[in-house]
Amino acid sequence: MIEINIKQYSKLNEMLEFAKLFKELYPKMKMADLKERLDEMIEKYEYKLVVAFTCDKKPKAVGLAGYHIGSMLYCGRFVQL
């Protein structure tokens, strides 16, 4: 079984450390656009990033997902991934 560690990030400079993984997900996105969009999502929606790491001596980031918690009249609180 492969073991992984999960870590959460909430600051822009921390998230940008994973620009290489973002680039794999969004190959046509420019770095300036990534920064601008992340900054807006953090500011407006308290966007968070979770990153999966290997449990090796030199941990390697192997996956990421962003999310925020919101609220709507019709459903109440929700998590958007």
Number of C-alpha atoms within 10 A of each C-alpha: 3 5 9 16 12 12 12 15 14 14 16 19 12 12 20 15 10 15 15 12 16 18 14 10 11 12 10 8 12 10 13 8 10 16 15 11 12 20 18 14 15 16 12 9 13 15 21 20 21 16 20 18 18 16 13 9 6 8 12 14 18 11 14 17 12 16 15 15 13 12 10 8 6 6 7 8 11 11 9 10 11
